[in-house]
């Protein structure tokens, strides 16, 4: 199947599976797993941070990061479209007793500085204590403007706020900007980076930051049920991904751009945006389900939605982009009158 539903659908290639099978392991809860320790050391070095912590999922990595910063009754400022607010089950509030203060994202994915300032609570027993600013890069495939990030971090610091980056696709941002992971992570107190999206590992995320914050997050990982034993088997996949799959993200970006340009020639749909490895397409209301079924019959998977997200990754190639373009065009050619 040509699976464009997400970049989480990738399957470990033979070389990654070999690395997993041959991984040195130990009990990571005791700190004894050499492969986990190596992954954490590599990620700390690559991001320019003091320490790193391996966690099973990006959701848990973000939550452990938020809980390392905030106590019960504290608040974090976050975008309405941010994954930590919108797509992680309300974990910060439910499990961390941390109040989210969402504000509307600008069209480029940023949080306007003036809105951040307006959302910061006064020191008053009536209010939650504003402690943290959380950004996301990339967000909906968009790379946050570097000048904006620098300004937002400086503003947060001036207001006494800590900063967290949901960098689930930080490697995509780095490749798109032709910079390093350390450049993307610079200035943030904590950063969460997924290994299981474009980098192609089957599971796992890494939280990086100061030694003190990572020590706090380590405790919360245990509380949240994230303490794993012989986790080096999974960490080995993450190491392979970091060593082999960052530069190749440029291929995903190029394939997404190619797909977007090809789909723009089909009158019945509207390509709303293309950024890094994502293409967003507005589909006619009465054709979404039928189009998805038609494509599936051709061996192509999408998630039908009013604004459909098509995601490129290491398991799809340029020929698959052509097949997708042809499949969408063929469907609307057959159904042009209804469209």
Steps between C-alpha positions, in 0.01 A plus 500: 500500500596863440416630846475879520304518826804592711876465527440273801410207272858421397637152557854425617728404209722193522804694622301658782356163598853357505615780731207425729569128503865553587451776758676477834235518771463538875236615744439862410300570817828435682686707239678186380402490132809601300309562177249730669785682670677541167186633332449751780862614478480537121178698516631731772810568290310551174256743659759688703333415832636371829293184522241285325232249596359221282122454522257264324290767326494863397187562708675374812817691416307826471304430817809412703656822373200710601487333842871559552436872458163544669337412831132454587312821426762633261420599145667468163437719197444297184350532152144397421640276224786358706527125538555524877169684535281353226612143441642362824180429690526797734779316682659811649171590673382146577827352625715803581238739641653756264259751349547566128453858386442458125532793263433510128788411271593742226489373142870411513450290812651752740339645812490880471721660765229748599253216560757314709547813709128546546459139615756521781319514834578748773643363824172462686348212701194514275699394193693200384872572496631550147824305489567374147480586130463198271567527126495239224742464208402387245129571550264365234811454289601866530840606623481776760688810376840505677475873572163444668636214714786718618260783586254271679773338708641838600153625592425190708828536685430867569170398660653223709347219295669171422473367144418160352509398135288222361758409239334179389620586149795717599717306256269604216538861611878466512520348152262756353708787640833327430604527864571253781274355767694710747402813308131405516524417872709805594356713778228258610519357851357167383435350157310181413611325180318202346696214346188327365384754242713601201808343654337159464553327835212278615462681834661744736566866570777685679464793737808721523580787733693603807619229734267622776192497277580158357540363853150629579365355176661164584285477812188595308579241233483237772177641643346505151588135442782566257774308676610227260739214569710365208412806295824494305323291236283804424776754565717328238238585240513861615878509472481357150238759407711789632811376320338416165166671451538871570657619173259291294206704634581736213364228268169503687480877468572482128238229451241708685574800279472280190168358624365847573591630156340199332177531696473871425409409143176331611219757493265334748740521795699778660855454622500722806862464607816297465765516768786257566347151463131593511248600235161638607217463251145633521267227375137546386263402780309244294810329361728444801394148590454385141841636402665319791329177399600545138863560597502205736387277213817618325714422804518855635397592854390848611298631794193674354435836663382846392867601500677177413862460611726294274833412661813378323758278671775247437260227386369698201684624193459718191317226308250479786440875465420449132265215586319719753466792260372263231255341744349831610481625142336179381238517775396855415508430128241229562300722735553843347130572447420425862788717614 
